[in-house]
Amino acid sequence: MDSIDTKRLNETNMSDRAWSGCAVLFLGCSSPAHNLLSVYKDEQGKFILFKVIKLTLIDSAGGMDGYEILKLHDADPFLGVELKFMTMPCCQRFLESYASGSLLQFLSQHASRLLTLPDGVAMETQLKAGVHTLDHSLQDLGICLDHVQQSQPVRLRDDEVTQLEQQLQNSYGPPSQPQQEVPKNCFLFQKRVFDDRPLTSADQQRFAAHVGRDWKRVGRALQKNCRALKGPAIDNLSYEYEREGLYEQAYQLLGRFIQSEGRSAKLGRLISALEETKMITMAEVMLGIQPRD
């Protein structure tokens, strides 16, 4: 897929602060028995579905900054997610992820895990900006970017979304908790005790599949106590595996950590690095934690 050409970026990029736009991401499911609108209308299901959407956006937009959810609405047979973008680079990353199919892959992974969808059930998406269906213009992401910018948001964030955001933050618990006695060879995360086992190749694969563009942040947190990741090692990995993409870069990072640290390359060290970089949802993914009721 072609990137947005430099000329168009220069023409459009007046200033990140001045740039904004709006798009609506429509989400659906191939199985009538797992209709997302039915999930959304259930209070418990609504929260879990919101978490699926948040995780998908974090993965596809490369983090939590530069965009916000304004509203969730019934767009039968789809669930509409109205998005406001506050910076052009964030919108560009989102569009590239959508066009490449990565967003759909992230959505399917998180929905399968959190909504416990059976095998063979596929997720469906559609993307619009104003009257324009962007799925028809994905061969020219510059045009899509223009349509998003021309579609300015007409509302503030819905109160329901604000409540869901707060509920999601509260689900992680208060920032400081009384100390809990932790058995030897274990570690504590969200008041739960986990076995501090050595990292495995399966951990590598899970980490690489979900961490996205944030793999360097995690690497810099790990490098404090890992000689193999100090100095230019992380940037060298980025350059060496640039053509292979983010998955391989992240996979090689954790592989380098495991190879260097041996039996000391424990799960607890990775979770600590994720907590340090405030990647709590990624830590949950690594630990296989299901959403709270």
Backbone hydrogen bonds in HBPLUS format (Angstrom, degrees):
<---DONOR---> <-ACCEPTOR-->    atom                        ^
c    i                          cat <-CA-CA->   ^        H-A-AA   ^      H-
h    n   atom  resd res      DA  || num        DHA   H-A  angle D-A-AA Bond
n    s   type  num  typ     dist DA aas  dist angle  dist       angle   num
A0009-LEU N   A0005-ASP O   3.11 MM   4  6.44 159.2  2.15 152.3 158.7     1
A0010-ASN N   A0006-THR O   2.89 MM   4  6.11 161.5  1.92 154.9 159.3     2
A0011-GLU N   A0007-LYS O   2.97 MM   4  6.20 151.7  2.05 147.1 155.1     3
A0012-THR N   A0008-ARG O   2.93 MM   4  6.09 149.7  2.02 146.1 154.3     4
A0013-ASN N   A0009-LEU O   2.77 MM   4  5.70 155.8  1.83 154.1 160.3     5
A0014-MET N   A0012-THR O   2.82 MM   2  5.84 131.5  2.05 113.7  98.3     6
A0018-ALA N   A0015-SER O   3.10 MM   3  5.17 123.5  2.43  97.5 111.4     7
A0019-TRP N   A0015-SER O   3.01 MM   4  6.09 129.5  2.28 146.0 159.9     8
A0021-GLY N   A0085-PHE O   3.04 MM  64  5.25 139.1  2.21 143.6 148.5     9
A0085-PHE N   A0021-GLY O   2.85 MM  64  5.25 168.5  1.86 149.0 153.0    10
A0022-CYS N   A0148-VAL O   3.03 MM 126  5.32 142.6  2.18 142.6 136.0    11
A0022-CYS N   A0151-SER O   2.70 MM 129  5.27 114.5  2.13 143.8 161.9    12
A0023-ALA N   A0083-LEU O   3.07 MM  60  5.36 154.9  2.13 143.0 150.4    13
A0083-LEU N   A0023-ALA O   2.78 MM  60  5.36 176.0  1.78 179.3 178.3    14
A0024-VAL N   A0128-LYS O   2.77 MM 104  5.27 164.4  1.79 155.3 160.1    15
A0128-LYS N   A0024-VAL O   3.01 MM 104  5.27 163.6  2.04 147.5 152.9    16
A0025-LEU N   A0081-VAL O   2.92 MM  56  5.04 162.9  1.95 145.3 142.1    17
A0081-VAL N   A0025-LEU O   2.83 MM  56  5.04 143.5  1.97 135.4 147.4    18
A0026-PHE N   A0126-GLN O   2.72 MM 100  4.96 175.0  1.72 161.3 161.4    19
A0126-GLN N   A0026-PHE O   2.99 MM 100  4.96 134.5  2.20 136.1 141.7    20
A0027-LEU N   A0079-LEU O   2.91 MM  52  5.15 164.8  1.93 143.0 147.4    21
A0079-LEU N   A0027-LEU O   2.84 MM  52  5.15 156.1  1.89 144.4 152.2    22
A0028-GLY N   A0124-GLU O   2.80 MM  96  4.77 153.0  1.87 145.1 143.1    23
A0124-GLU N   A0028-GLY O   2.86 MM  96  4.77 160.5  1.89 127.0 125.2    24
A0030-SER N   A0122-ALA O   2.82 MM  92  5.35 166.0  1.84 167.7 169.1    25
A0034-HIS N   A0031-SER O   2.94 MM   3  5.41 160.7  1.98 115.7 122.1    26
A0039-VAL N   A0035-ASN O   3.24 MM   4  6.64 153.3  2.32 145.1 152.6    27
A0040-TYR N   A0036-LEU O   2.82 MM   4  6.02 156.1  1.88 146.9 153.7    28
A0041-LYS N   A0037-LEU O   3.02 MM   4  6.21 142.3  2.16 142.0 150.7    29
A0042-ASP N   A0039-VAL O   3.20 MM   3  5.42 155.2  2.26 105.1 112.6    30
A0046-LYS N   A0042-ASP O   2.64 MM   4  5.71 150.2  1.72 158.3 166.8    31
A0047-PHE N   A0043-GLU O   3.43 MM   4  6.68 156.5  2.49 142.5 145.8    32
A0048-ILE N   A0044-GLN O   3.29 MM   4  6.62 164.7  2.31 150.2 154.0    33
A0049-LEU N   A0045-GLY O   2.84 MM   4  5.98 163.4  1.86 155.3 160.2    34
A0050-PHE N   A0046-LYS O   2.87 MM   4  6.04 152.1  1.95 144.3 152.5    35
A0051-LYS N   A0047-PHE O   2.99 MM   4  6.27 150.4  2.08 145.1 152.8    36
A0052-VAL N   A0048-ILE O   2.99 MM   4  6.36 151.6  2.08 146.0 153.8    37
A0053-ILE N   A0049-LEU O   2.99 MM   4  6.32 157.4  2.04 149.9 155.3    38
A0054-LYS N   A0050-PHE O   2.90 MM   4  6.18 160.5  1.94 151.2 156.4    39
A0055-LEU N   A0051-LYS O   2.96 MM   4  6.12 168.8  1.97 154.5 157.1    40
A0056-THR N   A0052-VAL O   3.00 MM   4  6.16 156.8  2.06 146.1 152.9    41
A0057-LEU N   A0053-ILE O   2.95 MM   4  6.19 157.7  2.00 151.3 156.9    42
A0058-ILE N   A0054-LYS O   2.92 MM   4  6.14 159.8  1.96 152.9 158.6    43
A0059-ASP N   A0055-LEU O   3.02 MM   4  6.23 160.9  2.06 148.4 152.9    44
A0060-SER N   A0056-THR O   2.94 MM   4  6.10 163.3  1.97 148.8 153.8    45
A0061-ALA N   A0057-LEU O   2.79 MM   4  5.63 159.2  1.83 149.8 154.8    46
A0063-GLY N   A0058-ILE O   2.87 MM   5  4.54 136.9  2.05 131.7 140.4    47
A0086-MET N   A0066-GLY O   2.81 MM  20  5.03 163.0  1.84 127.7 133.5    48
A0068-GLU N   A0084-LYS O   2.91 MM  16  5.41 140.8  2.07 148.3 158.3    49
A0084-LYS N   A0068-GLU O   2.95 MM  16  5.41 168.5  1.96 162.0 165.8    50
A0070-LEU N   A0082-GLU O   2.82 MM  12  5.45 167.5  1.83 154.9 158.3    51
A0158-ASP N   A0070-LEU O   2.72 MM  88  5.76 171.8  1.72 159.3 160.0    52
A0082-GLU N   A0071-LYS O   2.87 MM  11  5.19 164.0  1.89 161.1 163.7    53
A0073-HIS N   A0080-GLY O   2.96 MM   7  5.08 156.0  2.01 138.1 144.4    54
A0080-GLY N   A0073-HIS O   2.83 MM   7  5.08 163.3  1.86 164.3 161.8    55
A0075-ALA N   A0078-PHE O   2.97 MM   3  4.91 148.1  2.07 152.8 149.1    56
A0078-PHE N   A0075-ALA O   2.80 MM   3  4.91 152.0  1.87 121.6 114.8    57
A0091-CYS N   A0087-THR O   3.28 MM   4  6.55 162.1  2.32 146.2 151.1    58
A0092-GLN N   A0088-MET O   2.81 MM   4  6.03 157.3  1.86 157.6 164.7    59
A0093-ARG N   A0089-PRO O   2.95 MM   4  6.21 159.6  1.99 148.7 153.0    60
A0094-PHE N   A0090-CYS O   3.01 MM   4  6.27 160.0  2.05 149.7 155.4    61
A0095-LEU N   A0091-CYS O   2.90 MM   4  6.13 164.2  1.92 153.3 157.0    62
A0096-GLU N   A0092-GLN O   2.91 MM   4  6.11 162.2  1.95 153.2 158.1    63
A0097-SER N   A0093-ARG O   2.93 MM   4  6.08 156.1  1.99 146.8 153.4    64
A0098-TYR N   A0094-PHE O   2.90 MM   4  6.14 154.7  1.96 148.4 155.8    65
A0099-ALA N   A0095-LEU O   2.84 MM   4  6.02 166.8  1.85 153.6 157.0    66
A0100-SER N   A0096-GLU O   3.00 MM   4  6.04 150.6  2.08 142.6 150.0    67
A0102-SER N   A0097-SER O   2.98 MM   5  5.01 116.1  2.41 152.7 159.4    68
A0103-LEU N   A0097-SER O   3.13 MM   6  5.33 164.4  2.15 116.7 116.9    69
A0101-GLY N   A0098-TYR O   3.24 MM   3  5.35 148.2  2.34 100.7 109.9    70
A0105-GLN N   A0101-GLY O   3.09 MM   4  6.34 150.6  2.18 143.5 152.1    71
A0106-PHE N   A0102-SER O   2.82 MM   4  6.14 160.6  1.86 158.4 163.0    72
A0107-LEU N   A0103-LEU O   2.85 MM   4  6.07 165.1  1.87 153.5 157.9    73
A0108-SER N   A0104-LEU O   2.92 MM   4  6.08 160.0  1.96 145.2 150.5    74
A0109-GLN N   A0105-GLN O   2.97 MM   4  6.19 157.7  2.02 149.4 155.4    75
A0110-HIS N   A0106-PHE O   3.00 MM   4  6.24 171.4  2.01 159.5 160.6    76
A0111-ALA N   A0107-LEU O   2.87 MM   4  5.92 161.7  1.90 152.0 158.0    77
A0112-SER N   A0108-SER O   2.92 MM   4  5.85 156.3  1.97 140.9 147.9    78
A0113-ARG N   A0109-GLN O   3.12 MM   4  6.29 152.2  2.20 142.1 149.2    79
A0114-LEU N   A0110-HIS O   2.85 MM   4  5.91 174.2  1.86 155.6 157.6    80
A0115-LEU N   A0111-ALA O   2.83 MM   4  5.12 147.1  1.93 129.7 140.4    81
A0121-VAL N   A0118-PRO O   3.36 MM   3  6.10 160.2  2.40 137.7 138.7    82
A0134-LEU N   A0127-LEU O   2.79 MM   7  5.53 135.5  1.99 139.9 153.2    83
A0129-ALA N   A0132-HIS O   2.89 MM   3  5.30 156.9  1.94 151.5 159.2    84
A0132-HIS N   A0129-ALA O   3.07 MM   3  5.30 155.4  2.13 131.6 129.7    85
A0136-HIS N   A0133-THR O   3.19 MM   3  6.05 163.0  2.22 121.1 125.2    86
A0137-SER N   A0134-LEU O   2.90 MM   3  5.19 161.0  1.93 113.2 119.6    87
A0140-ASP N   A0137-SER O   2.97 MM   3  5.72 163.9  1.99 123.0 128.2    88
A0143-ILE N   A0140-ASP O   3.12 MM   3  5.65 129.5  2.39 110.2 120.6    89
A0144-CYS N   A0140-ASP O   3.41 MM   4  6.85 157.0  2.47 143.6 149.8    90
A0145-LEU N   A0141-LEU O   2.88 MM   4  6.08 155.5  1.94 145.8 152.3    91
A0146-ASP N   A0142-GLY O   3.00 MM   4  6.28 152.2  2.08 143.8 151.0    92
A0147-HIS N   A0143-ILE O   2.95 MM   4  6.27 158.5  2.00 152.2 157.8    93
A0148-VAL N   A0144-CYS O   2.98 MM   4  6.26 157.2  2.03 151.1 157.0    94
A0149-GLN N   A0145-LEU O   3.02 MM   4  6.27 161.1  2.06 147.7 152.6    95
A0150-GLN N   A0146-ASP O   2.92 MM   4  6.14 152.6  2.00 150.2 157.9    96
A0151-SER N   A0147-HIS O   3.08 MM   4  6.23 130.5  2.33 138.1 150.2    97
A0151-SER N   A0148-VAL O   3.14 MM   3  5.15 135.3  2.35  95.8 108.3    98
A0161-VAL N   A0158-ASP O   3.06 MM   3  5.36 121.6  2.41 103.6 117.3    99
A0162-THR N   A0158-ASP O   3.14 MM   4  6.53 157.5  2.19 151.7 158.3   100
A0163-GLN N   A0159-ASP O   2.95 MM   4  6.25 155.3  2.01 150.5 156.7   101
A0164-LEU N   A0160-GLU O   2.96 MM   4  6.24 153.9  2.03 146.0 153.3   102
A0165-GLU N   A0161-VAL O   2.85 MM   4  6.08 158.0  1.90 153.2 159.1   103
A0166-GLN N   A0162-THR O   3.02 MM   4  6.26 158.0  2.07 145.7 151.4   104
A0167-GLN N   A0163-GLN O   2.85 MM   4  6.07 155.3  1.91 145.8 153.2   105
A0168-LEU N   A0164-LEU O   2.88 MM   4  6.07 151.0  1.96 145.8 153.2   106
A0169-GLN N   A0165-GLU O   3.03 MM   4  6.35 156.6  2.09 147.3 153.1   107
A0170-ASN N   A0166-GLN O   2.87 MM   4  6.11 159.1  1.92 150.6 156.8   108
A0171-SER N   A0167-GLN O   2.99 MM   4  6.13 133.8  2.21 137.9 149.4   109
A0172-TYR N   A0169-GLN O   3.19 MM   3  5.74 158.5  2.24 110.8 117.1   110
A0173-GLY N   A0170-ASN O   2.90 MM   3  5.33 163.1  1.93 114.0 119.6   111
A0196-ASP N   A0185-ASN O   2.93 MM  11  5.33 163.6  1.96 130.7 131.6   112
A0187-PHE N   A0194-PHE O   2.88 MM   7  5.42 150.0  1.97 149.2 158.9   113
A0194-PHE N   A0187-PHE O   2.84 MM   7  5.42 164.6  1.86 161.4 166.7   114
A0189-PHE N   A0192-ARG O   2.86 MM   3  5.30 161.7  1.89 153.2 159.3   115
A0192-ARG N   A0189-PHE O   2.95 MM   3  5.30 155.0  2.01 111.4 119.6   116
A0267-LEU N   A0197-ARG O   2.87 MM  70  5.78 157.5  1.92 167.4 171.9   117
A0199-LEU N   A0265-ALA O   2.93 MM  66  6.08 164.7  1.95 165.2 160.5   118
A0203-ASP N   A0200-THR O   3.09 MM   3  5.12 121.9  2.44  94.9 108.9   119
A0204-GLN N   A0200-THR O   3.08 MM   4  6.50 151.7  2.16 144.0 151.9   120
A0205-GLN N   A0201-SER O   3.01 MM   4  6.32 156.3  2.06 146.9 152.1   121
A0206-ARG N   A0202-ALA O   2.99 MM   4  6.23 162.3  2.02 148.9 153.6   122
A0207-PHE N   A0203-ASP O   2.85 MM   4  5.95 167.9  1.86 154.5 158.3   123
A0208-ALA N   A0204-GLN O   2.91 MM   4  6.05 166.5  1.93 150.6 154.6   124
A0209-ALA N   A0205-GLN O   2.97 MM   4  6.05 146.7  2.08 143.0 151.8   125
A0210-HIS N   A0207-PHE O   3.29 MM   3  5.53 144.3  2.42 102.3 111.7   126
A0211-VAL N   A0207-PHE O   2.97 MM   4  5.76 158.0  2.02 160.8 163.8   127
A0214-ASP N   A0211-VAL O   3.31 MM   3  5.77 150.5  2.40 135.9 133.2   128
A0217-ARG N   A0214-ASP O   3.10 MM   3  5.34 120.3  2.47 103.3 117.4   129
A0218-VAL N   A0214-ASP O   3.28 MM   4  6.66 158.5  2.33 155.2 160.5   130
A0219-GLY N   A0215-TRP O   2.93 MM   4  6.16 156.2  1.99 145.2 152.6   131
A0220-ARG N   A0216-LYS O   2.91 MM   4  6.19 151.4  1.99 151.3 157.7   132
A0221-ALA N   A0217-ARG O   3.19 MM   4  6.48 139.2  2.36 138.2 148.8   133
A0221-ALA N   A0218-VAL O   3.08 MM   3  5.12 126.8  2.38  95.9 110.2   134
A0222-LEU N   A0218-VAL O   2.94 MM   4  6.26 149.9  2.03 150.2 159.2   135
A0223-GLN N   A0219-GLY O   2.86 MM   4  5.98 141.1  2.01 144.3 155.2   136
A0225-ASN N   A0222-LEU O   3.31 MM   3  6.27 155.0  2.37 125.3 128.1   137
A0226-CYS N   A0223-GLN O   3.26 MM   3  4.71 175.0  2.27  99.1  99.7   138
A0229-LEU N   A0226-CYS O   3.15 MM   3  5.70 156.2  2.21 114.2 121.1   139
A0230-LYS N   A0227-ARG O   3.23 MM   3  5.35 166.6  2.25 108.2 112.2   140
A0233-ALA N   A0230-LYS O   3.36 MM   3  5.90 163.9  2.39 127.6 130.3   141
A0236-ASN N   A0232-PRO O   2.83 MM   4  5.98 152.7  1.91 158.0 167.2   142
A0237-LEU N   A0233-ALA O   3.01 MM   4  6.29 148.4  2.11 143.0 150.6   143
A0238-SER N   A0234-ILE O   3.09 MM   4  6.41 154.4  2.16 146.4 153.2   144
A0239-TYR N   A0235-ASP O   3.02 MM   4  6.31 154.1  2.09 146.6 152.9   145
A0240-GLU N   A0236-ASN O   2.80 MM   4  5.93 166.1  1.82 153.0 157.5   146
A0241-TYR N   A0237-LEU O   3.04 MM   4  6.02 157.4  2.10 147.7 151.9   147
A0242-GLU N   A0239-TYR O   3.43 MM   3  5.13 167.9  2.45 104.1 103.5   148
A0244-GLU N   A0241-TYR O   3.17 MM   3  5.27 124.2  2.49  97.3 111.3   149
A0245-GLY N   A0242-GLU O   3.28 MM   3  5.45 142.8  2.43 100.2 110.0   150
A0249-GLN N   A0245-GLY O   3.16 MM   4  6.40 158.5  2.21 150.8 157.5   151
A0250-ALA N   A0246-LEU O   2.95 MM   4  6.10 167.9  1.97 156.0 158.3   152
A0251-TYR N   A0247-TYR O   2.89 MM   4  6.06 156.1  1.95 148.5 156.2   153
A0252-GLN N   A0248-GLU O   2.87 MM   4  5.97 160.6  1.91 148.5 152.9   154
A0253-LEU N   A0249-GLN O   3.00 MM   4  6.19 148.2  2.10 141.5 150.5   155
A0254-LEU N   A0250-ALA O   3.19 MM   4  6.47 169.3  2.20 155.3 154.6   156
A0255-GLY N   A0251-TYR O   2.97 MM   4  6.10 149.4  2.07 141.1 150.9   157
A0256-ARG N   A0252-GLN O   2.80 MM   4  5.96 151.7  1.88 147.1 153.3   158
A0257-PHE N   A0253-LEU O   3.07 MM   4  6.39 154.1  2.14 146.4 153.7   159
A0258-ILE N   A0254-LEU O   2.90 MM   4  6.13 161.3  1.93 149.7 154.3   160
A0259-GLN N   A0255-GLY O   2.89 MM   4  6.02 166.0  1.91 150.1 154.3   161
A0260-SER N   A0256-ARG O   2.99 MM   4  6.03 157.7  2.04 143.7 149.8   162
A0261-GLU N   A0257-PHE O   2.93 MM   4  5.96 165.3  1.95 151.0 155.4   163
A0262-GLY N   A0258-ILE O   2.90 MM   4  5.56 139.5  2.06 143.1 150.3   164
A0264-SER N   A0261-GLU O   3.03 MM   3  5.23 152.5  2.11 134.2 130.2   165
A0265-ALA N   A0262-GLY O   3.08 MM   3  5.64 167.1  2.10 117.6 121.1   166
A0266-LYS N   A0264-SER O   2.89 MM   2  5.49 124.0  2.21 110.6  94.0   167
A0269-ARG N   A0266-LYS O   3.21 MM   3  5.53 132.5  2.45 102.8 113.7   168
A0270-LEU N   A0267-LEU O   3.10 MM   3  5.26 118.2  2.50  99.6 114.3   169
A0271-ILE N   A0267-LEU O   2.96 MM   4  6.28 163.0  1.99 157.7 162.7   170
A0272-SER N   A0268-GLY O   2.94 MM   4  6.06 153.2  2.01 142.0 149.3   171
A0273-ALA N   A0269-ARG O   3.06 MM   4  6.28 151.2  2.15 139.7 147.0   172
A0274-LEU N   A0270-LEU O   2.96 MM   4  6.29 151.3  2.05 148.2 156.4   173
A0275-GLU N   A0271-ILE O   2.88 MM   4  6.14 153.4  1.95 148.3 155.7   174
A0276-GLU N   A0272-SER O   2.86 MM   4  6.06 155.9  1.92 146.2 153.2   175
A0277-THR N   A0273-ALA O   3.12 MM   4  6.33 146.2  2.24 140.5 148.3   176
A0279-MET N   A0274-LEU O   2.75 MM   5  5.01 161.1  1.79 162.2 157.3   177
A0278-LYS N   A0275-GLU O   2.97 MM   3  4.84 158.9  2.02 105.5 109.4   178
A0283-ALA N   A0279-MET O   3.09 MM   4  6.46 148.1  2.19 144.1 153.3   179
A0284-GLU N   A0280-ILE O   2.95 MM   4  6.32 152.4  2.03 149.6 157.2   180
A0285-VAL N   A0281-THR O   3.02 MM   4  6.31 150.5  2.10 141.4 149.0   181
A0286-MET N   A0282-MET O   3.00 MM   4  6.34 159.5  2.05 149.6 154.1   182
A0287-LEU N   A0283-ALA O   3.03 MM   4  6.26 143.4  2.17 144.6 154.4   183
A0288-GLY N   A0284-GLU O   2.84 MM   4  5.88 111.9  2.31 138.8 155.7   184
A0289-ILE N   A0284-GLU O   2.97 MM   5  5.07 159.6  2.01 143.9 146.4   185
A0288-GLY N   A0285-VAL O   3.15 MM   3  5.04 150.3  2.24  97.5 106.6   186
